Amino acid sequence: MNKDKVALQNTDIGKDNHLFEDIVKIVESAKDRAYRKVNEELILMYQEVGKYISEKSKEAGYGSNFVENVADFFSENYPELKGFNRRGLYRMKQFYELYKDDEKVSPLVTQLSWTNHLKIMSGSKSREERQFYIELAVREKYSKRELEIQMDSGYYERYMLSNGESLPAIQKAKRETHNLFMDSYVLEFLDAPKIGNEREFQKSILENLKNFILEIGKDFSFIGNEYRVQVGNHDYYIDLLFYHRGLSCLVAFELKIGEFKPEYIGKMNLYLEALDREVKKQTENPSVGVILCASKDDEVVEFALSRSLSPTMVSEYTLKLIDKSLLQRKLKEYTEIAEEKVEANEEK
């Protein structure tokens, strides 16, 4: 075989590389479906075992040691089966009893791994919190580690507090940004007790981009940093630019190491207008902005947003984990105040 013929064959193989990539996609898709099916059957099995134990435990004839007896049986006869010890069986029983009458959650339980279910059951204090994390983990396709990060950072409490009552202009900004953004973000993964300037802030986020996207939401796709937009004869640079798949819009992030200042709104308005005129596609929705500050005074934010025409959210960040018990107390206080207002309105 001459060299020209070999070269021609190699070229043909190169042209067919995209066909091989298609085959890989087919294989990966099949593997993913197989994993989901195995996981679904596993969760259904735990649910059925939990139901059996729950019902038999209530029957007087089986006594209070029923779970222990079942665990001993599996230990003696099926030692190779993992998770069928006393603790594991009680978890299956708890799993069944928690969700058996929950119409919202029941259709979702097979879409999560057992390890994620265990984390949610052990780490949640209410039915609402369990439902929140199940829906979030299914939607965002969280791994065990990702779910742990969100729960340990008090994501549920922060989300609920962010969606509580606020001043009118801030509430309007939340609606305009589809309640997508929270009032506070925890950026402890930056591992920086203090950030000296915005450049360092931006660099730290870029070095930890995966964790940053986990905190703001997995529907975000990173476009670039120091993204240049031109207005007249001037160039301006957006700190971080993302695209949100669910909202079909560009999202501009401005990073500030100090307290929020009113003039930040005017600059963000300029950025969003430039993005909408020069970058946004016709099929996409208007761009939105997020000003991420170390702190903010809500009254100042309210005044600054009152005349703003662009959908912009002002959020604050912390570089260390917030005490979860403090968040829980704040959420409890908010819930009690909300309930009191409802009762007062009903009495009128």
C-alpha positions in Angstrom: 0.0 0.0 0.0 1.5 3.3 -1.0 1.9 6.3 1.2 -0.7 8.4 -0.7 -3.4 5.7 -0.1 -2.6 5.5 3.6 -2.8 9.3 3.9 -6.1 9.2 2.1 -7.5 6.6 4.5 -6.3 8.6 7.5 -8.0 11.7 6.2 -11.3 9.7 5.7 -11.0 8.5 9.3 -10.6 12.1 10.5 -13.7 13.1 8.6 -15.7 10.4 10.4 -14.6 11.5 13.9 -18.0 13.2 14.4 -19.7 9.9 13.7 -17.6 8.3 16.5 -18.6 11.2 18.8 -22.3 10.4 18.0 -21.7 6.8 19.0 -20.2 7.9 22.3 -23.3 10.0 23.0 -25.5 7.0 22.3 -23.5 4.9 24.7 -23.4 7.6 27.5 -27.1 8.2 27.1 -27.8 4.4 27.5 -25.5 4.3 30.5 -27.4 7.2 32.1 -30.8 5.6 31.5 -29.5 2.3 32.9 -28.2 4.1 36.1 -31.5 5.9 36.5 -33.5 2.7 36.2 -31.3 0.9 38.7 -31.6 3.8 41.1 -35.3 3.9 40.6 -35.7 0.2 41.4 -33.4 0.6 44.4 -35.5 3.4 45.9 -38.7 1.5 45.2 -37.3 -1.5 47.0 -36.3 0.6 50.1 -39.8 2.1 50.0 -41.5 -1.3 50.0 -39.2 -2.7 52.7 -40.0 0.5 54.7 -43.7 0.0 54.2 -43.5 -3.7 55.3 -41.5 -2.8 58.5 -43.8 0.1 59.3 -47.0 -1.9 59.0 -45.6 -5.0 60.8 -44.2 -2.9 63.6 -47.7 -1.6 64.4 -49.1 -5.1 64.7 -49.1 -6.1 68.4 -48.1 -9.7 67.6 -44.7 -8.7 66.2 -43.6 -6.8 69.3 -41.4 -3.8 69.7 -38.2 -5.6 68.7 -39.4 -6.3 65.1 -36.8 -4.1 63.4 -34.0 -5.7 65.5 -35.3 -9.2 64.6 -35.3 -8.4 60.9 -31.8 -6.9 61.1 -30.5 -10.1 62.9 -32.2 -12.2 60.2 -30.4 -10.4 57.4 -27.1 -10.4 59.3 -27.2 -14.2 59.8 -28.6 -15.2 56.4 -27.6 -12.5 53.9 -24.4 -10.9 55.3 -23.4 -9.7 51.9 -26.4 -7.3 51.7 -25.3 -3.8 52.7 -27.7 -1.4 54.5 -30.0 -4.0 56.0 -28.7 -3.5 59.6 -30.8 -2.0 62.3 -29.9 1.6 61.4 -30.5 1.0 57.7 -33.9 -0.6 58.3 -35.1 2.2 60.5 -34.1 4.7 57.7 -36.2 2.7 55.2 -39.1 2.8 57.6 -38.7 6.5 58.1 -38.4 7.1 54.4 -41.7 5.3 53.7 -43.5 7.1 56.6 -42.3 10.6 55.6 -43.4 10.5 52.0 -46.3 7.9 51.8 -49.0 10.7 51.9 -47.0 13.5 50.3 -48.5 13.9 46.8 -46.0 16.5 45.8 -42.9 14.6 46.7 -43.9 11.0 46.0 -43.4 11.3 42.2 -39.9 12.7 42.7 -38.3 10.3 45.2 -37.1 7.8 42.6 -35.1 10.6 40.9 -32.7 11.0 43.8 -30.0 8.7 45.0 -30.4 7.0 48.4 -27.4 9.0 49.8 -29.1 12.2 48.9 -32.3 11.1 50.6 -30.4 10.2 53.7 -28.9 13.7 53.8 -32.2 15.4 53.3 -34.0 13.2 56.0 -31.3 13.8 58.6 -30.6 17.5 57.8 -34.2 18.9 57.4 -36.3 20.1 60.3 -39.7 20.3 58.5 -41.8 18.8 55.7 -41.4 22.1 53.8 -37.6 22.0 54.1 -37.5 18.3 52.9 -39.7 19.1 49.9 -37.6 22.2 49.1 -34.4 20.2 49.0 -35.9 17.3 47.1 -37.2 19.6 44.4 -33.9 21.5 44.3 -31.7 18.4 44.1 -33.9 16.9 41.3 -33.9 20.1 39.3 -30.2 20.9 39.7 -29.1 17.2 39.5 -27.0 17.6 42.7 -24.4 15.1 43.6 -24.0 14.1 47.3 -21.3 16.6 47.8 -23.2 19.4 46.1 -26.3 18.8 48.2 -24.2 18.7 51.4 -22.7 22.1 50.5 -26.1 23.7 50.0 -27.6 22.3 53.1 -24.6 23.1 55.3 -24.7 26.7 54.0 -28.4 27.1 55.1 -29.6 27.5 51.5 -33.2 26.8 52.4 -33.3 29.4 55.1 -31.5 32.0 52.9 -33.9 31.3 50.0 -37.0 31.6 52.2 -35.7 34.8 53.8 -34.9 36.3 50.3 -38.4 35.6 49.1 -40.0 37.2 52.2 -41.6 40.7 52.3 -39.3 43.6 51.4 -39.5 47.3 50.4 -41.6 47.9 47.2 -38.7 48.7 44.7 -36.7 45.7 46.0 -39.8 43.5 45.7 -40.3 44.8 42.1 -36.6 44.0 41.3 -37.1 40.4 42.6 -40.2 40.0 40.4 -38.4 41.4 37.4 -35.5 38.9 37.9 -38.0 36.1 38.4 -37.1 35.6 42.1 -34.0 33.9 40.7 -31.5 35.7 43.0 -31.1 35.6 46.7 -30.4 38.5 49.1 -27.3 36.8 50.3 -24.7 34.4 48.9 -22.2 32.3 50.8 -18.8 32.3 49.1 -16.7 30.5 51.7 -15.3 28.3 49.0 -13.1 31.3 47.9 -11.1 30.5 51.0 -10.2 34.2 51.4 -10.8 35.8 54.8 -10.5 39.2 53.2 -10.5 40.3 49.6 -8.4 43.4 48.9 -10.0 44.6 45.7 -12.5 43.8 42.9 -9.7 42.3 40.7 -8.8 39.8 43.4 -12.5 39.1 44.0 -13.0 38.3 40.3 -9.9 36.2 40.1 -11.0 34.1 43.1 -14.4 33.4 41.6 -12.8 32.4 38.3 -10.6 30.0 40.1 -13.6 28.5 41.8 -16.1 28.9 39.0 -17.8 25.5 39.5 -18.6 26.3 43.1 -19.8 29.8 42.3 -22.2 28.4 39.7 -23.4 25.9 42.3 -24.2 28.7 44.6 -26.0 30.9 42.1 -27.6 28.0 40.2 -26.6 25.4 37.7 -28.7 26.9 34.8 -26.0 29.5 34.5 -23.4 29.2 31.7 -20.3 31.3 31.9 -19.6 33.5 29.0 -16.6 35.6 30.1 -15.0 38.0 32.5 -14.1 41.6 31.8 -16.6 41.3 29.0 -16.2 44.4 26.7 -19.2 46.4 25.6 -18.8 49.6 23.5 -21.0 52.7 24.0 -20.1 55.6 21.6 -16.3 55.9 21.7 -16.0 54.3 25.1 -15.3 50.7 26.1 -16.8 49.3 29.3 -16.0 46.0 30.9 -18.5 43.8 32.7 -16.9 41.8 35.6 -18.7 38.5 34.9 -21.2 37.7 32.1 -23.4 34.6 32.2 -26.2 33.2 30.2 -29.2 31.7 32.0 -30.7 28.8 30.1 -34.1 28.8 31.9 -34.7 32.5 31.5 -33.0 32.7 28.1 -31.2 35.9 28.9 -27.8 37.4 29.6 -26.9 38.0 33.2 -24.3 40.6 34.1 -22.5 40.4 37.5 -20.7 43.4 39.0 -18.5 42.6 42.0 -18.0 45.1 44.8 -15.8 44.6 47.9 -17.5 47.3 50.0 -21.0 48.5 50.8 -23.6 49.1 48.1 -23.5 52.6 46.6 -26.4 54.2 44.6 -24.2 55.0 41.6 -23.7 51.3 40.9 -27.2 51.2 39.6 -26.5 53.7 36.8 -23.5 51.8 35.7 -25.4 48.5 35.6 -28.2 50.2 33.6 -25.6 51.2 31.0 -24.3 47.7 30.8 -27.7 46.1 30.4 -28.7 48.5 27.7 -25.5 47.9 25.8 -26.0 44.1 26.1 -29.6 44.4 24.8 -28.7 46.5 21.9 -25.4 44.9 20.8 -25.2 41.4 22.2 -28.7 40.0 22.9 -30.3 37.9 20.2 -33.8 38.6 19.0 -35.1 35.3 20.5 -33.7 36.1 23.9 -35.2 38.0 26.8 -33.9 41.3 28.1 -30.7 41.1 30.1 -30.7 41.3 33.9 -28.0 42.4 36.3 -26.7 41.5 39.7 -24.6 43.8 41.9 -22.8 41.6 44.4 -21.6 43.7 47.4 -20.0 42.9 50.8 -22.9 44.7 52.5 -26.0 46.7 51.7 -28.5 49.1 53.4 -31.9 48.0 52.1 -33.3 51.6 52.4 -30.5 52.9 50.2 -31.1 50.1 47.7 -34.8 50.9 47.7 -34.2 54.5 46.8 -31.6 53.6 44.2 -33.9 51.1 42.5 -37.0 53.2 42.5 -36.2 55.0 39.3 -34.3 52.2 37.6 -35.8 50.8 34.4 -33.5 47.8 34.1 -34.1 44.5 36.0 -31.3 44.6 38.6 -30.9 42.7 41.9 -28.6 43.9 44.6 -27.3 41.0 46.8 -24.6 40.8 49.5 -22.1 38.1 50.1 -20.2 36.6 53.0 -16.9 34.8 52.8 -17.7 32.4 55.6 -20.5 30.1 56.5 -23.4 31.8 58.2 -24.4 30.2 61.6 -27.2 28.0 60.5 -29.0 28.3 63.9 -29.0 32.1 63.4 -30.6 31.6 60.0 -33.2 29.3 61.4 -34.1 31.8 64.2 -34.5 34.5 61.6 -36.7 32.4 59.5 -38.8 31.4 62.5 -39.2 35.1 63.4 -40.2 35.9 59.9 -42.8 33.1 59.8 -44.3 34.2 63.1 -44.6 37.8 61.9 -46.2 36.7 58.7 -48.7 34.5 60.5 -49.6 37.4 62.9 -50.3 39.6 59.9 -52.5 37.0 58.3 -54.5 36.6 61.6 -54.8 40.4 62.0 -56.2 40.7 58.5 -58.7 37.9 59.1 -60.0 39.7 62.2 -60.7 42.9 60.3 
